[in-house]
Each structure stands twice: as C-alpha cells, then as structure tokens.
Amino acid sequence: MQNKQKNSTLDLIENKKFDNFAQKWWNVKGELMALHLFNEVRIPYIFNSLNKNMHIQKPLKNFQILDIGCGGGILCEPLKRLGADVTGIDTNIFAIEIAKNHAKKNKLSIDYHHSSIENFSSKQKFDVITCMEVLEHLNNIDTFMECLKPILKKKSILIGSTINKTLISYLKAIFIAEKIFNLLPKNTHDWSKFVNINRLKRTLLFNNFSEFKVSGVEFNPFFKTWKFVNSKNTNYMFSAKYKI
C-alpha cells in the first residue's frame, strides 16, 4: 500500500495514526485533554471571524458549517449547540463511528460522513468551513484547497488551526507536548508536515481567498489553558474569505 498519491490529500500513514484514538476521543481528561480545551479559543475565534456575538441565543443559527477532519466530533457538537447546521467529515472510519454514536447519545443532529475532501459529494454549499489541526496531517494542501471550491459560497469563510514549521515548533509541539507532558499520543505529529504561514498564505491567495488573518495560540500545560499570544512560531489559527 502506498503512503502517498500525488494529487490526493490523504496520507495513509497519518490516517492510520488515528486508529488508536478510537476510545480516547471523548475522554476529556485523557491524552486528548488539550484538544478538548482548545475549544476555549477555537469557538471565540470562529465567532470573531464571523463578527457574531457569542452571548446571544443560538448565535450560529442558519449557518451551514462543514468541519473537515472532525475526528470524534469535539468541535462539531458545540457548533451544533450554538445553532449551526453542522456536517463533519473525516477519513478515519473509527473516528466517524465514535462521532455518530456520541452525537446520537446526546440527541444532536449532525451529518457525519466517512470521506476525504476530494471524495466528499455534496450538493450543499457551506457558509463556513473549518479545518482544525488538519493541514499538518495532509499529503497535499494545494489539492485540499482546490477541492473546497465546489462547496464554497461567495464570501464563505475558511477557518483553521495548524502548526508553523519552525525549530521552536519541533521543540514545543513534538518534544515537549508529546514526549514530556504527554499532551498528545506520541508520534501524533511529523515536523516535516508542519505548515509555514507564508506557504499557507500563498496557497490561499492562489485559490481565490483573501483577507488572510493569523493569530498565535499557546497551551499552558501547568494551568491547562489555551490563550491567544503574539508569537506565531508554533500553533496558530487562521481565517480567509473566499472571493468568488
């Protein structure tokens, strides 16, 4: 089995890593605790990108949101509770089954699909597409951006988070986070696949996105909190608006 295909977003080795996450997705105090806590900054960032007040009832009502790389549904569920119509896709079948079962258990209507973005078939177009902690696991970011176009509306917003490709990011995101503090299962990340900010900006501009914005974020393992920071040398969030 080949790991990569030139024009595919799916990296089979990366996808295989998440097989072992199956029973971990909803253990909020386990190895994915930092990912659950990430919603503390992800949700406000989404609201800020959409210029929405998160303190009103159902603030995301009538928003069609697609979460790519949804995993076990950690972001999809709060977005649904905030009023959005949510679709989640993931290339890992175990993650999708966990997401479906957890949503059903909590009486949340979320449309989950086991699919890569290039194989995702939808007549629907989305107001917002999120790709949180996804780009650094892909085989081909250019193909990923190209595949978004058929399902984007005019002025749709792409919102994501990923990891910058710097020496500091190796130290913090892999050596410290995975090997010392066990904030994620070991070997979750491959530094060679981290995403340089300027590289991402060029790709977005080439694919008709504009208004590219970036904010640095950081996890404090001692206080177990995320916060926005000036530095963008490791984790960062981004947003961009589709122009066509």
Phi, psi and omega in degrees: 000127180280144179287319188229148168237135190309316186256019178253144175280338188281125171255113187296325178294316178298317181297322181297327180306325187277356173301324184281356180275351193312310183269008184253343190305318186250021170270092190292346178250010182265211185294340180257019180304315182298327179291319176297316181292339180300334179300340179298332176250333181295314181297310177301324179295319178298314179299316180297320180294332181262000183055042181250148176273114185281000183260004175265164182289132179047058185295341180257017179302136180077001174274129174265114185240132173250123176255110181270131185074047189287345181058226181277005176098020185298325177267325183302318186295312177295327177296321177295317180296336179273005171107353183285154166272114192246133171241136178234136176232149177206148181277352181260115185297324181294320178297317181296320179296319176298315181299314180299313183294321182291320178295317179298317180300326183261012176056045178247127180271097180235134184269099183260143179222137172275101186194151166276168181293325182287340178258001182283120181253117181214131173280347183276146171250151189246144175286324184223136171238128177249145175218083185268123180054046183242313189304325182284002177246002185271158174278321188216104181290326180298316177296320179304311181295321179297322182289343180286331191304316182295342184248013178260142171272167172298127180071021171298155182248131172258126181231131182210175172219146179201194185234129180292152181263089179223166177295324179295324180293327175296314181298314187277315188277335182249299186297309182282310186293317185268321190264335181256305184269351181054041179287339175219157175303142181302143179071019174298322185245151175239113186303328182296342182260000177297157194245109176299136185299316180295324177296317179296317180300315179299318180296318179294316179298320180297330182260026171071030171260150178222183178052046180291123180232144183226139174227133176283144176226155185212141178257131176261109185290342180279316180266352179055053179222149171259150174208158174281139181225162179289324183289138177241025186279353177229259181281139175212155174248152182216158173217154178204151182252134178283133189269341188246000000 
